[in-house]
Amino acid sequence: MLRTAQIPAVDLDVHHKAKGVSDRIALGFTKVLRFCADTFFAKRYGHRAVVLETVAAVPGMVGATLTHLKCLRRMTDDNGWIRTLMEEAENERMHLMTFIHVAKPTLFERCVILGAQWVFYLAFFALYLVSPRTAHRVVGYFEEEAVISYTYYLKELDEGRSPNLPAPAIARHYWKLPEDATLRDVVLVVRADEAHHRDVNHGFASELAGLEVADRKVAPYPEHADDIRVAA
């Protein structure tokens, strides 16, 4: 089994208190999407993860692309933002690839994924053009909800309401888990990833708002950042 010492500590109580119109819009948007997810998926956390991780992988790539173009136009340094955001997008994609093996999405869910991705991509791209600060705050709040969802998933696994299956090979390779790792181990490391995204994006949003940020963690996932090409 995965040793506790190998799992990054996760602060489950982190919540950025909304300050100003931008933050309130971001929080309200997130709560609406949370209500929709709860209504549609209920406690089918594996299927929820498949659909939501396809959306979660969008913001990092959008942010990296637009930051890259802005730096080219202004001929300025990105201060580590581009790499951080691209690693976030890749990390979220690996969450998706992992839970596909767990939940095995239906044809209907694949159609939902197709539609949700296009709608969210266009909406988030437009939001990032108008207000990068609000866009990063949205992602920060998204990740707060993701941490909560994966905590509930762990409870379902621990109480026997969801089967604690063997960890998929793709997850064992990506997170360097032992051969006897289980789905519970996977959920623990995924939740730690989401908590990291939460802190990074809230940090970015606060920095854009002109607030002092002690540590915005511009180089996430050092343990597997150089090992991102994984065979399914």
PyMOL commands that set and color helices and strands:
alter all, ss='L'
color gray80, all
select helices_A, chain A and resi 4-6+20-41+45-74+81-103+107-130+132-158+169-175+183-208
alter helices_A, ss='H'
color red, helices_A
deselect
rebuild
show_as cartoon
